[in-house]
Amino acid sequence: MPRIAEARQPAEPTSAEQKDRYRRILRAASKLGAEHGLERMQMNDVAKEAGVAIATLYRYFPSKTDLFVGVLHSQIQRLSAAGSGSGSGSAPAATGRRADAVADVLIGAGQRMLERPQLATAMLQANNAAQLQGGREYTEANAAFHRVLLAALGVPEPEDEDYRMVRITEQTWYGVLVSVLNGVITAEQADADIRLATRLLLGPRYDGTGAAS
């Protein structure tokens, strides 16, 4: 009986030259993904745009799923860097509520993603597919996003319940974004939905209130 090959894990860039090629690939994927989406974009075109050999592209990203999860991860890293630029974590919300601080992060991230809807759709499709596959890129992207939300909540030493809360909040946010991309709700409605959801989900535990006003 023939042996079924296991999915190969992506290589991780280590040298400065490898990291430069890696960043060029992500920039090329972002550009072409915004123009063509996940299905119509070709890996050969990404390699050409990035100025790398196709074998190099596949070494770091064995599939389109890996590639667009990598793009999502890079966006989360920029979000994390922006929040920690002052060295003190995310800026507090104007209301003083920690739930609103999380909403501010999610609304800002969502607005940036929705500026390029085809790329946003590609990243969300890849993230959904990667949940079944696991792998380093997905695991790191998922953990990085949770760190961003926990920092906004002001939780330096999270417990299991804290991770559970940010997972639920993250899943709600993804669902709201999908509704916008599918034309079910407007971007303005999405912002309001995210604000309400964070207050209902996080307010009772972190702000001592369940008020949605």
C-alpha positions as CSV (number, residue, x, y, z in Angstrom):
1,M,0.0,0.0,0.0
2,P,1.6,3.3,-1.0
3,R,2.7,5.6,1.9
4,I,0.9,8.9,2.0
5,A,3.3,11.8,2.3
6,E,2.8,14.1,5.3
7,A,2.4,17.8,4.7
8,R,5.7,19.5,4.9
9,Q,6.1,22.2,7.5
10,P,7.3,25.6,6.1
11,A,10.9,26.5,6.6
12,E,11.7,29.5,8.9
13,P,14.0,32.2,7.6
14,T,17.1,32.7,9.8
15,S,19.7,34.8,8.0
16,A,19.2,38.5,7.0
17,E,19.1,37.5,3.3
18,Q,16.4,34.9,3.9
19,K,14.3,37.3,6.0
20,D,14.5,39.8,3.2
21,R,13.3,37.3,0.7
22,Y,10.5,36.2,3.1
23,R,9.3,39.8,3.5
24,R,9.4,40.3,-0.3
25,I,7.2,37.3,-0.7
26,L,4.7,38.5,1.8
27,R,4.6,42.0,0.1
28,A,4.0,40.3,-3.3
29,A,1.3,38.1,-1.9
30,S,-0.4,41.1,-0.3
31,K,-0.4,43.0,-3.6
32,L,-1.5,40.1,-5.8
33,G,-4.0,38.8,-3.2
34,A,-5.6,42.3,-3.1
35,E,-6.0,42.2,-6.9
36,H,-7.0,38.6,-7.5
37,G,-8.0,36.9,-4.3
38,L,-6.9,33.5,-3.1
39,E,-8.3,31.3,-5.9
40,R,-7.2,33.4,-8.9
41,M,-3.8,34.3,-7.6
42,Q,-1.0,32.0,-8.9
43,M,2.1,31.1,-6.9
44,N,4.3,31.6,-10.0
45,D,3.2,35.2,-10.1
46,V,4.0,35.7,-6.5
47,A,7.5,34.3,-7.0
48,K,8.0,36.6,-10.1
49,E,6.7,39.7,-8.2
50,A,8.9,39.0,-5.2
51,G,12.0,38.3,-7.4
52,V,12.6,34.8,-5.9
53,A,12.7,31.3,-7.4
54,I,9.5,29.3,-7.2
55,A,11.4,26.7,-5.1
56,T,12.2,29.4,-2.6
57,L,8.6,30.4,-2.4
58,Y,7.5,26.8,-1.8
59,R,10.2,26.3,0.8
60,Y,8.7,29.0,3.0
61,F,5.1,28.6,2.0
62,P,4.1,25.1,0.7
63,S,0.6,26.2,-0.2
64,K,-1.6,29.3,-0.7
65,T,-3.0,28.6,2.7
66,D,0.4,28.9,4.3
67,L,1.1,32.0,2.3
68,F,-2.0,33.9,3.2
69,V,-1.8,32.8,6.9
70,G,1.7,34.3,6.7
71,V,0.3,37.6,5.3
72,L,-2.2,37.6,8.2
73,H,0.6,36.9,10.7
74,S,2.6,39.8,9.4
75,Q,-0.3,42.1,9.8
76,I,-0.9,40.9,13.4
77,Q,2.8,41.5,14.1
78,R,2.5,45.1,12.8
79,L,-0.6,45.5,15.0
80,S,1.3,44.2,18.0
81,A,4.3,46.5,17.3
82,A,2.0,49.5,17.0
83,G,0.3,48.7,20.3
84,S,3.6,48.3,22.2
85,G,5.5,51.1,20.6
86,S,5.4,53.2,23.8
87,G,6.6,50.2,25.8
88,S,3.4,50.2,27.9
89,G,1.0,48.1,25.8
90,S,-2.1,49.3,24.0
91,A,-3.4,52.8,24.7
92,P,-6.4,52.8,27.1
93,A,-9.8,53.4,25.6
94,A,-11.3,56.9,26.0
95,T,-14.0,55.4,28.2
96,G,-11.6,53.8,30.5
97,R,-13.2,50.4,29.9
98,R,-10.8,47.6,29.0
99,A,-13.5,46.0,26.8
100,D,-13.5,49.2,24.8
101,A,-9.7,49.0,24.5
102,V,-10.1,45.6,22.8
103,A,-12.9,47.0,20.6
104,D,-10.6,49.8,19.5
105,V,-7.9,47.3,18.5
106,L,-10.4,45.0,16.6
107,I,-12.2,47.9,14.9
108,G,-8.9,49.4,13.7
109,A,-7.6,46.1,12.5
110,G,-10.9,45.3,10.7
111,Q,-11.0,48.7,9.0
112,R,-7.5,48.2,7.7
113,M,-8.3,44.7,6.4
114,L,-11.5,45.9,4.7
115,E,-9.6,48.5,2.7
116,R,-8.6,45.5,0.6
117,P,-11.6,43.2,0.6
118,Q,-10.2,40.5,-1.7
119,L,-7.0,40.2,0.4
120,A,-9.1,40.2,3.6
121,T,-11.2,37.3,2.2
122,A,-8.1,35.4,1.2
123,M,-6.6,35.8,4.6
124,L,-9.8,34.7,6.4
125,Q,-10.3,31.7,4.0
126,A,-6.7,30.6,4.6
127,N,-7.1,31.0,8.3
128,N,-10.2,28.8,8.3
129,A,-8.4,26.1,6.3
130,A,-5.3,26.3,8.5
131,Q,-7.3,25.5,11.6
132,L,-7.6,22.0,10.2
133,Q,-3.9,21.7,9.3
134,G,-2.3,23.4,12.2
135,G,1.4,24.1,11.5
136,R,3.8,26.7,12.8
137,E,2.6,29.7,10.9
138,Y,-1.0,29.3,12.0
139,T,0.0,28.6,15.6
140,E,2.2,31.6,15.8
141,A,-0.4,33.9,14.1
142,N,-3.0,32.7,16.5
143,A,-0.9,33.2,19.6
144,A,0.3,36.6,18.4
145,F,-3.3,37.8,18.0
146,H,-4.2,36.6,21.4
147,R,-1.2,38.5,22.9
148,V,-2.5,41.7,21.2
149,L,-5.9,41.3,22.8
150,L,-4.6,40.3,26.2
151,A,-2.3,43.4,26.1
152,A,-5.3,45.6,25.3
153,L,-7.2,44.0,28.2
154,G,-4.3,44.7,30.5
155,V,-3.7,41.1,31.5
156,P,0.0,40.5,31.9
157,E,-0.3,36.9,33.3
158,P,-3.3,35.4,31.6
159,E,-5.1,32.3,33.0
160,D,-7.1,29.7,31.1
161,E,-10.3,31.8,31.4
162,D,-8.6,34.9,29.9
163,Y,-7.5,32.8,26.9
164,R,-11.0,31.5,26.6
165,M,-12.4,35.0,26.6
166,V,-10.1,36.3,23.9
167,R,-10.7,33.2,21.7
168,I,-14.5,33.9,21.9
169,T,-13.9,37.5,21.1
170,E,-11.6,36.7,18.2
171,Q,-14.2,34.3,16.7
172,T,-16.9,36.9,17.0
173,W,-14.7,39.5,15.2
174,Y,-14.0,37.1,12.4
175,G,-17.7,36.4,12.0
176,V,-18.5,40.1,11.8
177,L,-15.8,40.7,9.1
178,V,-17.2,37.8,7.0
179,S,-20.6,39.4,7.2
180,V,-19.2,42.7,5.9
181,L,-17.3,40.9,3.1
182,N,-20.4,39.0,2.1
183,G,-22.4,42.2,2.0
184,V,-24.7,41.2,4.9
185,I,-23.9,44.3,7.0
186,T,-22.1,47.6,6.4
187,A,-18.7,48.5,7.8
188,E,-20.3,51.0,10.1
189,Q,-22.7,48.3,11.4
190,A,-19.6,46.1,11.9
191,D,-17.9,48.6,14.1
192,A,-21.0,49.0,16.2
193,D,-21.4,45.2,16.4
194,I,-17.8,44.7,17.5
195,R,-18.2,47.4,20.2
196,L,-21.3,45.8,21.6
197,A,-19.9,42.3,21.5
198,T,-16.7,43.2,23.4
199,R,-18.8,45.0,26.1
200,L,-21.1,42.0,26.5
201,L,-18.4,39.4,26.4
202,L,-15.6,41.2,28.3
203,G,-17.3,43.9,30.3
204,P,-18.7,41.7,33.1
205,R,-15.3,40.1,33.8
206,Y,-12.8,42.9,33.2
207,D,-14.8,46.1,33.8
208,G,-17.3,44.8,36.4
209,T,-20.2,45.8,34.2
210,G,-22.5,44.2,31.6
211,A,-23.7,47.6,30.3
212,A,-23.8,47.9,26.5
213,S,-24.3,51.6,26.4
